[in-house]
Amino acid sequence: MDGGDENKPVNKEVFLLLKHDIKNQLSNIQLSLEGLRYELPDTDGDHALYIDSLSKSARKIDELLDSID
């Protein structure tokens, strides 16, 4: 690289497309986590902790994407 790429402005169309694609994948992750929550026979303890942690992280990423335009 020539070292000047970090100062290039991001193309708004490309950014919005990427944002849309990431949000779609986050929705799939959230839906899968909710499915696991109901499909697993025992969602207490570690399983619940993992599912909740992943769900919170996905929500935080989603909120971060909503906060930038």
HTML snippet that shows the backbone in 3Dmol.js (N, CA, C, O; Angstrom):
<script src="https://3Dmol.org/build/3Dmol-min.js"></script>
<div id="view" style="width:600px;height:400px;position:relative"></div>
<script>
const pdb = `
ATOM      1  N   MET A   1       0.832  -1.183   0.000  1.00  0.00           N
ATOM      2  CA  MET A   1       0.000   0.000   0.000  1.00  0.00           C
ATOM      3  C   MET A   1       0.873   1.241   0.000  1.00  0.00           C
ATOM      4  O   MET A   1       2.026   1.211   0.431  1.00  0.00           O
ATOM      5  N   ASP A   2       0.313   2.311  -0.483  1.00  0.00           N
ATOM      6  CA  ASP A   2       1.097   3.537  -0.557  1.00  0.00           C
ATOM      7  C   ASP A   2       0.996   4.386   0.709  1.00  0.00           C
ATOM      8  O   ASP A   2       1.656   5.420   0.806  1.00  0.00           O
ATOM      9  N   GLY A   3       0.194   3.974   1.669  1.00  0.00           N
ATOM     10  CA  GLY A   3       0.089   4.701   2.934  1.00  0.00           C
ATOM     11  C   GLY A   3      -0.945   5.807   2.932  1.00  0.00           C
ATOM     12  O   GLY A   3      -1.201   6.396   3.982  1.00  0.00           O
ATOM     13  N   GLY A   4      -1.557   6.116   1.784  1.00  0.00           N
ATOM     14  CA  GLY A   4      -2.523   7.207   1.721  1.00  0.00           C
ATOM     15  C   GLY A   4      -3.966   6.759   1.811  1.00  0.00           C
ATOM     16  O   GLY A   4      -4.863   7.599   1.859  1.00  0.00           O
ATOM     17  N   ASP A   5      -4.216   5.462   1.835  1.00  0.00           N
ATOM     18  CA  ASP A   5      -5.591   4.948   1.834  1.00  0.00           C
ATOM     19  C   ASP A   5      -6.371   5.305   3.090  1.00  0.00           C
ATOM     20  O   ASP A   5      -7.590   5.460   3.029  1.00  0.00           O
ATOM     21  N   GLU A   6      -5.702   5.436   4.219  1.00  0.00           N
ATOM     22  CA  GLU A   6      -6.435   5.701   5.458  1.00  0.00           C
ATOM     23  C   GLU A   6      -7.094   7.070   5.471  1.00  0.00           C
ATOM     24  O   GLU A   6      -7.968   7.321   6.300  1.00  0.00           O
ATOM     25  N   ASN A   7      -6.694   7.963   4.568  1.00  0.00           N
ATOM     26  CA  ASN A   7      -7.273   9.309   4.516  1.00  0.00           C
ATOM     27  C   ASN A   7      -8.323   9.457   3.430  1.00  0.00           C
ATOM     28  O   ASN A   7      -8.902  10.531   3.265  1.00  0.00           O
ATOM     29  N   LYS A   8      -8.574   8.379   2.683  1.00  0.00           N
ATOM     30  CA  LYS A   8      -9.578   8.437   1.622  1.00  0.00           C
ATOM     31  C   LYS A   8     -10.969   8.473   2.224  1.00  0.00           C
ATOM     32  O   LYS A   8     -11.252   7.723   3.159  1.00  0.00           O
ATOM     33  N   PRO A   9     -11.850   9.332   1.709  1.00  0.00           N
ATOM     34  CA  PRO A   9     -13.238   9.317   2.207  1.00  0.00           C
ATOM     35  C   PRO A   9     -13.929   8.028   1.768  1.00  0.00           C
ATOM     36  O   PRO A   9     -13.656   7.495   0.693  1.00  0.00           O
ATOM     37  N   VAL A  10     -14.820   7.544   2.613  1.00  0.00           N
ATOM     38  CA  VAL A  10     -15.553   6.324   2.301  1.00  0.00           C
ATOM     39  C   VAL A  10     -16.718   6.686   1.387  1.00  0.00           C
ATOM     40  O   VAL A  10     -17.452   7.639   1.645  1.00  0.00           O
ATOM     41  N   ASN A  11     -16.873   5.927   0.337  1.00  0.00           N
ATOM     42  CA  ASN A  11     -17.991   6.120  -0.567  1.00  0.00           C
ATOM     43  C   ASN A  11     -19.281   5.820   0.196  1.00  0.00           C
ATOM     44  O   ASN A  11     -19.449   4.719   0.721  1.00  0.00           O
ATOM     45  N   LYS A  12     -20.185   6.788   0.257  1.00  0.00           N
ATOM     46  CA  LYS A  12     -21.422   6.663   1.051  1.00  0.00           C
ATOM     47  C   LYS A  12     -22.265   5.471   0.589  1.00  0.00           C
ATOM     48  O   LYS A  12     -22.821   4.748   1.416  1.00  0.00           O
ATOM     49  N   GLU A  13     -22.361   5.267  -0.720  1.00  0.00           N
ATOM     50  CA  GLU A  13     -23.159   4.144  -1.235  1.00  0.00           C
ATOM     51  C   GLU A  13     -22.592   2.812  -0.782  1.00  0.00           C
ATOM     52  O   GLU A  13     -23.335   1.921  -0.369  1.00  0.00           O
ATOM     53  N   VAL A  14     -21.274   2.678  -0.858  1.00  0.00           N
ATOM     54  CA  VAL A  14     -20.621   1.441  -0.444  1.00  0.00           C
ATOM     55  C   VAL A  14     -20.827   1.219   1.047  1.00  0.00           C
ATOM     56  O   VAL A  14     -21.114   0.105   1.483  1.00  0.00           O
ATOM     57  N   PHE A  15     -20.679   2.283   1.823  1.00  0.00           N
ATOM     58  CA  PHE A  15     -20.874   2.183   3.268  1.00  0.00           C
ATOM     59  C   PHE A  15     -22.300   1.758   3.604  1.00  0.00           C
ATOM     60  O   PHE A  15     -22.495   0.879   4.443  1.00  0.00           O
ATOM     61  N   LEU A  16     -23.290   2.360   2.972  1.00  0.00           N
ATOM     62  CA  LEU A  16     -24.687   2.024   3.253  1.00  0.00           C
ATOM     63  C   LEU A  16     -25.001   0.585   2.850  1.00  0.00           C
ATOM     64  O   LEU A  16     -25.768  -0.096   3.531  1.00  0.00           O
ATOM     65  N   LEU A  17     -24.419   0.126   1.759  1.00  0.00           N
ATOM     66  CA  LEU A  17     -24.617  -1.261   1.335  1.00  0.00           C
ATOM     67  C   LEU A  17     -23.999  -2.222   2.344  1.00  0.00           C
ATOM     68  O   LEU A  17     -24.614  -3.220   2.719  1.00  0.00           O
ATOM     69  N   LEU A  18     -22.795  -1.917   2.774  1.00  0.00           N
ATOM     70  CA  LEU A  18     -22.120  -2.741   3.769  1.00  0.00           C
ATOM     71  C   LEU A  18     -22.896  -2.745   5.088  1.00  0.00           C
ATOM     72  O   LEU A  18     -23.062  -3.792   5.714  1.00  0.00           O
ATOM     73  N   LYS A  19     -23.363  -1.585   5.497  1.00  0.00           N
ATOM     74  CA  LYS A  19     -24.150  -1.463   6.727  1.00  0.00           C
ATOM     75  C   LYS A  19     -25.414  -2.326   6.639  1.00  0.00           C
ATOM     76  O   LYS A  19     -25.760  -3.036   7.583  1.00  0.00           O
ATOM     77  N   HIS A  20     -26.083  -2.255   5.511  1.00  0.00           N
ATOM     78  CA  HIS A  20     -27.300  -3.039   5.295  1.00  0.00           C
ATOM     79  C   HIS A  20     -27.000  -4.543   5.374  1.00  0.00           C
ATOM     80  O   HIS A  20     -27.728  -5.296   6.020  1.00  0.00           O
ATOM     81  N   ASP A  21     -25.926  -4.967   4.712  1.00  0.00           N
ATOM     82  CA  ASP A  21     -25.562  -6.382   4.713  1.00  0.00           C
ATOM     83  C   ASP A  21     -25.194  -6.869   6.113  1.00  0.00           C
ATOM     84  O   ASP A  21     -25.565  -7.977   6.502  1.00  0.00           O
ATOM     85  N   ILE A  22     -24.472  -6.054   6.866  1.00  0.00           N
ATOM     86  CA  ILE A  22     -24.108  -6.437   8.236  1.00  0.00           C
ATOM     87  C   ILE A  22     -25.356  -6.550   9.098  1.00  0.00           C
ATOM     88  O   ILE A  22     -25.492  -7.498   9.872  1.00  0.00           O
ATOM     89  N   LYS A  23     -26.273  -5.586   8.970  1.00  0.00           N
ATOM     90  CA  LYS A  23     -27.496  -5.618   9.775  1.00  0.00           C
ATOM     91  C   LYS A  23     -28.336  -6.850   9.432  1.00  0.00           C
ATOM     92  O   LYS A  23     -28.957  -7.434  10.320  1.00  0.00           O
ATOM     93  N   ASN A  24     -28.364  -7.252   8.164  1.00  0.00           N
ATOM     94  CA  ASN A  24     -29.097  -8.468   7.789  1.00  0.00           C
ATOM     95  C   ASN A  24     -28.491  -9.691   8.455  1.00  0.00           C
ATOM     96  O   ASN A  24     -29.218 -10.551   8.953  1.00  0.00           O
ATOM     97  N   GLN A  25     -27.186  -9.777   8.470  1.00  0.00           N
ATOM     98  CA  GLN A  25     -26.534 -10.924   9.107  1.00  0.00           C
ATOM     99  C   GLN A  25     -26.755 -10.905  10.619  1.00  0.00           C
ATOM    100  O   GLN A  25     -26.930 -11.957  11.234  1.00  0.00           O
ATOM    101  N   LEU A  26     -26.749  -9.726  11.212  1.00  0.00           N
ATOM    102  CA  LEU A  26     -27.035  -9.623  12.645  1.00  0.00           C
ATOM    103  C   LEU A  26     -28.450 -10.105  12.956  1.00  0.00           C
ATOM    104  O   LEU A  26     -28.683 -10.740  13.984  1.00  0.00           O
ATOM    105  N   SER A  27     -29.380  -9.804  12.075  1.00  0.00           N
ATOM    106  CA  SER A  27     -30.759 -10.285  12.257  1.00  0.00           C
ATOM    107  C   SER A  27     -30.802 -11.805  12.224  1.00  0.00           C
ATOM    108  O   SER A  27     -31.502 -12.429  13.022  1.00  0.00           O
ATOM    109  N   ASN A  28     -30.050 -12.401  11.298  1.00  0.00           N
ATOM    110  CA  ASN A  28     -29.991 -13.862  11.225  1.00  0.00           C
ATOM    111  C   ASN A  28     -29.398 -14.442  12.498  1.00  0.00           C
ATOM    112  O   ASN A  28     -29.879 -15.458  13.001  1.00  0.00           O
ATOM    113  N   ILE A  29     -28.361 -13.807  13.020  1.00  0.00           N
ATOM    114  CA  ILE A  29     -27.742 -14.267  14.260  1.00  0.00           C
ATOM    115  C   ILE A  29     -28.739 -14.182  15.404  1.00  0.00           C
ATOM    116  O   ILE A  29     -28.869 -15.127  16.183  1.00  0.00           O
ATOM    117  N   GLN A  30     -29.448 -13.059  15.515  1.00  0.00           N
ATOM    118  CA  GLN A  30     -30.430 -12.888  16.594  1.00  0.00           C
ATOM    119  C   GLN A  30     -31.544 -13.932  16.499  1.00  0.00           C
ATOM    120  O   GLN A  30     -31.952 -14.506  17.509  1.00  0.00           O
ATOM    121  N   LEU A  31     -32.028 -14.173  15.290  1.00  0.00           N
ATOM    122  CA  LEU A  31     -33.080 -15.181  15.114  1.00  0.00           C
ATOM    123  C   LEU A  31     -32.584 -16.575  15.489  1.00  0.00           C
ATOM    124  O   LEU A  31     -33.311 -17.349  16.112  1.00  0.00           O
ATOM    125  N   SER A  32     -31.362 -16.890  15.115  1.00  0.00           N
ATOM    126  CA  SER A  32     -30.788 -18.191  15.461  1.00  0.00           C
ATOM    127  C   SER A  32     -30.613 -18.339  16.964  1.00  0.00           C
ATOM    128  O   SER A  32     -30.872 -19.405  17.522  1.00  0.00           O
ATOM    129  N   LEU A  33     -30.178 -17.277  17.614  1.00  0.00           N
ATOM    130  CA  LEU A  33     -30.014 -17.319  19.067  1.00  0.00           C
ATOM    131  C   LEU A  33     -31.356 -17.517  19.768  1.00  0.00           C
ATOM    132  O   LEU A  33     -31.449 -18.278  20.731  1.00  0.00           O
ATOM    133  N   GLU A  34     -32.378 -16.845  19.292  1.00  0.00           N
ATOM    134  CA  GLU A  34     -33.706 -17.031  19.876  1.00  0.00           C
ATOM    135  C   GLU A  34     -34.191 -18.460  19.656  1.00  0.00           C
ATOM    136  O   GLU A  34     -34.804 -19.057  20.541  1.00  0.00           O
ATOM    137  N   GLY A  35     -33.915 -19.007  18.468  1.00  0.00           N
ATOM    138  CA  GLY A  35     -34.277 -20.396  18.209  1.00  0.00           C
ATOM    139  C   GLY A  35     -33.563 -21.352  19.153  1.00  0.00           C
ATOM    140  O   GLY A  35     -34.168 -22.289  19.675  1.00  0.00           O
ATOM    141  N   LEU A  36     -32.275 -21.113  19.370  1.00  0.00           N
ATOM    142  CA  LEU A  36     -31.512 -21.944  20.309  1.00  0.00           C
ATOM    143  C   LEU A  36     -32.072 -21.849  21.715  1.00  0.00           C
ATOM    144  O   LEU A  36     -32.141 -22.841  22.440  1.00  0.00           O
ATOM    145  N   ARG A  37     -32.466 -20.652  22.085  1.00  0.00           N
ATOM    146  CA  ARG A  37     -33.003 -20.441  23.430  1.00  0.00           C
ATOM    147  C   ARG A  37     -34.222 -21.350  23.681  1.00  0.00           C
ATOM    148  O   ARG A  37     -34.424 -21.840  24.792  1.00  0.00           O
ATOM    149  N   TYR A  38     -35.024 -21.564  22.634  1.00  0.00           N
ATOM    150  CA  TYR A  38     -36.218 -22.398  22.794  1.00  0.00           C
ATOM    151  C   TYR A  38     -35.977 -23.862  22.457  1.00  0.00           C
ATOM    152  O   TYR A  38     -36.703 -24.733  22.935  1.00  0.00           O
ATOM    153  N   GLU A  39     -34.968 -24.143  21.640  1.00  0.00           N
ATOM    154  CA  GLU A  39     -34.696 -25.522  21.230  1.00  0.00           C
ATOM    155  C   GLU A  39     -33.869 -26.296  22.241  1.00  0.00           C
ATOM    156  O   GLU A  39     -34.070 -27.499  22.409  1.00  0.00           O
ATOM    157  N   LEU A  40     -32.952 -25.635  22.909  1.00  0.00           N
ATOM    158  CA  LEU A  40     -32.105 -26.336  23.872  1.00  0.00           C
ATOM    159  C   LEU A  40     -32.931 -26.739  25.084  1.00  0.00           C
ATOM    160  O   LEU A  40     -33.696 -25.931  25.611  1.00  0.00           O
ATOM    161  N   PRO A  41     -32.785 -27.965  25.525  1.00  0.00           N
ATOM    162  CA  PRO A  41     -33.593 -28.433  26.655  1.00  0.00           C
ATOM    163  C   PRO A  41     -33.271 -27.708  27.959  1.00  0.00           C
ATOM    164  O   PRO A  41     -34.137 -27.555  28.821  1.00  0.00           O
ATOM    165  N   ASP A  42     -32.029 -27.265  28.098  1.00  0.00           N
ATOM    166  CA  ASP A  42     -31.627 -26.633  29.349  1.00  0.00           C
ATOM    167  C   ASP A  42     -30.880 -25.345  29.029  1.00  0.00           C
ATOM    168  O   ASP A  42     -29.686 -25.366  28.729  1.00  0.00           O
ATOM    169  N   THR A  43     -31.593 -24.225  29.095  1.00  0.00           N
ATOM    170  CA  THR A  43     -30.936 -22.949  28.801  1.00  0.00           C
ATOM    171  C   THR A  43     -30.586 -22.206  30.087  1.00  0.00           C
ATOM    172  O   THR A  43     -30.556 -20.975  30.119  1.00  0.00           O
ATOM    173  N   ASP A  44     -30.326 -22.958  31.130  1.00  0.00           N
ATOM    174  CA  ASP A  44     -29.851 -22.350  32.363  1.00  0.00           C
ATOM    175  C   ASP A  44     -28.322 -22.330  32.324  1.00  0.00           C
ATOM    176  O   ASP A  44     -27.705 -22.913  31.432  1.00  0.00           O
ATOM    177  N   GLY A  45     -27.748 -21.680  33.260  1.00  0.00           N
ATOM    178  CA  GLY A  45     -26.300 -21.741  33.427  1.00  0.00           C
ATOM    179  C   GLY A  45     -25.522 -21.272  32.234  1.00  0.00           C
ATOM    180  O   GLY A  45     -25.777 -20.199  31.687  1.00  0.00           O
ATOM    181  N   ASP A  46     -24.557 -22.090  31.827  1.00  0.00           N
ATOM    182  CA  ASP A  46     -23.637 -21.701  30.764  1.00  0.00           C
ATOM    183  C   ASP A  46     -24.318 -21.422  29.430  1.00  0.00           C
ATOM    184  O   ASP A  46     -23.979 -20.450  28.754  1.00  0.00           O
ATOM    185  N   HIS A  47     -25.274 -22.265  29.045  1.00  0.00           N
ATOM    186  CA  HIS A  47     -25.952 -22.042  27.765  1.00  0.00           C
ATOM    187  C   HIS A  47     -26.620 -20.671  27.733  1.00  0.00           C
ATOM    188  O   HIS A  47     -26.493 -19.934  26.755  1.00  0.00           O
ATOM    189  N   ALA A  48     -27.312 -20.344  28.780  1.00  0.00           N
ATOM    190  CA  ALA A  48     -27.985 -19.047  28.842  1.00  0.00           C
ATOM    191  C   ALA A  48     -26.971 -17.915  28.814  1.00  0.00           C
ATOM    192  O   ALA A  48     -27.190 -16.896  28.159  1.00  0.00           O
ATOM    193  N   LEU A  49     -25.871 -18.090  29.518  1.00  0.00           N
ATOM    194  CA  LEU A  49     -24.822 -17.071  29.549  1.00  0.00           C
ATOM    195  C   LEU A  49     -24.269 -16.827  28.147  1.00  0.00           C
ATOM    196  O   LEU A  49     -24.106 -15.680  27.729  1.00  0.00           O
ATOM    197  N   TYR A  50     -23.982 -17.904  27.427  1.00  0.00           N
ATOM    198  CA  TYR A  50     -23.435 -17.771  26.072  1.00  0.00           C
ATOM    199  C   TYR A  50     -24.444 -17.116  25.125  1.00  0.00           C
ATOM    200  O   TYR A  50     -24.100 -16.213  24.364  1.00  0.00           O
ATOM    201  N   ILE A  51     -25.676 -17.579  25.183  1.00  0.00           N
ATOM    202  CA  ILE A  51     -26.708 -17.023  24.303  1.00  0.00           C
ATOM    203  C   ILE A  51     -26.932 -15.547  24.617  1.00  0.00           C
ATOM    204  O   ILE A  51     -27.014 -14.727  23.703  1.00  0.00           O
ATOM    205  N   ASP A  52     -27.031 -15.202  25.895  1.00  0.00           N
ATOM    206  CA  ASP A  52     -27.226 -13.804  26.281  1.00  0.00           C
ATOM    207  C   ASP A  52     -26.048 -12.930  25.863  1.00  0.00           C
ATOM    208  O   ASP A  52     -26.237 -11.810  25.389  1.00  0.00           O
ATOM    209  N   SER A  53     -24.847 -13.439  26.038  1.00  0.00           N
ATOM    210  CA  SER A  53     -23.643 -12.680  25.674  1.00  0.00           C
ATOM    211  C   SER A  53     -23.599 -12.417  24.167  1.00  0.00           C
ATOM    212  O   SER A  53     -23.316 -11.298  23.739  1.00  0.00           O
ATOM    213  N   LEU A  54     -23.875 -13.437  23.374  1.00  0.00           N
ATOM    214  CA  LEU A  54     -23.892 -13.263  21.921  1.00  0.00           C
ATOM    215  C   LEU A  54     -24.994 -12.305  21.488  1.00  0.00           C
ATOM    216  O   LEU A  54     -24.795 -11.474  20.601  1.00  0.00           O
ATOM    217  N   SER A  55     -26.144 -12.427  22.112  1.00  0.00           N
ATOM    218  CA  SER A  55     -27.271 -11.561  21.778  1.00  0.00           C
ATOM    219  C   SER A  55     -26.966 -10.099  22.109  1.00  0.00           C
ATOM    220  O   SER A  55     -27.250  -9.208  21.309  1.00  0.00           O
ATOM    221  N   LYS A  56     -26.393  -9.856  23.278  1.00  0.00           N
ATOM    222  CA  LYS A  56     -26.023  -8.491  23.664  1.00  0.00           C
ATOM    223  C   LYS A  56     -24.988  -7.905  22.713  1.00  0.00           C
ATOM    224  O   LYS A  56     -25.083  -6.739  22.330  1.00  0.00           O
ATOM    225  N   SER A  57     -24.014  -8.699  22.337  1.00  0.00           N
ATOM    226  CA  SER A  57     -22.978  -8.230  21.417  1.00  0.00           C
ATOM    227  C   SER A  57     -23.571  -7.877  20.052  1.00  0.00           C
ATOM    228  O   SER A  57     -23.209  -6.861  19.458  1.00  0.00           O
ATOM    229  N   ALA A  58     -24.470  -8.704  19.565  1.00  0.00           N
ATOM    230  CA  ALA A  58     -25.112  -8.432  18.287  1.00  0.00           C
ATOM    231  C   ALA A  58     -25.937  -7.153  18.358  1.00  0.00           C
ATOM    232  O   ALA A  58     -25.937  -6.354  17.422  1.00  0.00           O
ATOM    233  N   ARG A  59     -26.645  -6.962  19.480  1.00  0.00           N
ATOM    234  CA  ARG A  59     -27.426  -5.725  19.654  1.00  0.00           C
ATOM    235  C   ARG A  59     -26.524  -4.492  19.700  1.00  0.00           C
ATOM    236  O   ARG A  59     -26.857  -3.453  19.129  1.00  0.00           O
ATOM    237  N   LYS A  60     -25.394  -4.608  20.375  1.00  0.00           N
ATOM    238  CA  LYS A  60     -24.461  -3.477  20.455  1.00  0.00           C
ATOM    239  C   LYS A  60     -23.919  -3.108  19.077  1.00  0.00           C
ATOM    240  O   LYS A  60     -23.803  -1.928  18.745  1.00  0.00           O
ATOM    241  N   ILE A  61     -23.589  -4.114  18.282  1.00  0.00           N
ATOM    242  CA  ILE A  61     -23.111  -3.846  16.920  1.00  0.00           C
ATOM    243  C   ILE A  61     -24.214  -3.179  16.111  1.00  0.00           C
ATOM    244  O   ILE A  61     -23.959  -2.222  15.379  1.00  0.00           O
ATOM    245  N   ASP A  62     -25.429  -3.675  16.239  1.00  0.00           N
ATOM    246  CA  ASP A  62     -26.573  -3.098  15.535  1.00  0.00           C
ATOM    247  C   ASP A  62     -26.773  -1.634  15.934  1.00  0.00           C
ATOM    248  O   ASP A  62     -26.981  -0.778  15.074  1.00  0.00           O
ATOM    249  N   GLU A  63     -26.712  -1.349  17.223  1.00  0.00           N
ATOM    250  CA  GLU A  63     -26.859   0.029  17.704  1.00  0.00           C
ATOM    251  C   GLU A  63     -25.729   0.917  17.208  1.00  0.00           C
ATOM    252  O   GLU A  63     -25.953   2.079  16.868  1.00  0.00           O
ATOM    253  N   LEU A  64     -24.526   0.380  17.164  1.00  0.00           N
ATOM    254  CA  LEU A  64     -23.388   1.139  16.662  1.00  0.00           C
ATOM    255  C   LEU A  64     -23.605   1.499  15.198  1.00  0.00           C
ATOM    256  O   LEU A  64     -23.342   2.628  14.786  1.00  0.00           O
ATOM    257  N   LEU A  65     -24.085   0.539  14.417  1.00  0.00           N
ATOM    258  CA  LEU A  65     -24.362   0.808  13.008  1.00  0.00           C
ATOM    259  C   LEU A  65     -25.456   1.856  12.841  1.00  0.00           C
ATOM    260  O   LEU A  65     -25.396   2.686  11.934  1.00  0.00           O
ATOM    261  N   ASP A  66     -26.464   1.813  13.726  1.00  0.00           N
ATOM    262  CA  ASP A  66     -27.541   2.811  13.657  1.00  0.00           C
ATOM    263  C   ASP A  66     -27.051   4.216  13.996  1.00  0.00           C
ATOM    264  O   ASP A  66     -27.610   5.206  13.525  1.00  0.00           O
ATOM    265  N   SER A  67     -26.010   4.295  14.810  1.00  0.00           N
ATOM    266  CA  SER A  67     -25.536   5.598  15.267  1.00  0.00           C
ATOM    267  C   SER A  67     -24.638   6.312  14.261  1.00  0.00           C
ATOM    268  O   SER A  67     -24.361   7.502  14.415  1.00  0.00           O
ATOM    269  N   ILE A  68     -24.183   5.597  13.235  1.00  0.00           N
ATOM    270  CA  ILE A  68     -23.327   6.227  12.230  1.00  0.00           C
ATOM    271  C   ILE A  68     -24.009   6.246  10.880  1.00  0.00           C
ATOM    272  O   ILE A  68     -24.618   5.263  10.459  1.00  0.00           O
ATOM    273  N   ASP A  69     -23.899   7.358  10.219  1.00  0.00           N
ATOM    274  CA  ASP A  69     -24.469   7.494   8.868  1.00  0.00           C
ATOM    275  C   ASP A  69     -23.465   8.096   7.977  1.00  0.00           C
ATOM    276  O   ASP A  69     -23.734   8.301   6.793  1.00  0.00           O
TER     277      ASP A  69
END
`;
const viewer = $3Dmol.createViewer("view");
viewer.addModel(pdb, "pdb");
viewer.setStyle({}, {cartoon: {color: "spectrum"}});
viewer.zoomTo();
viewer.render();
</script>
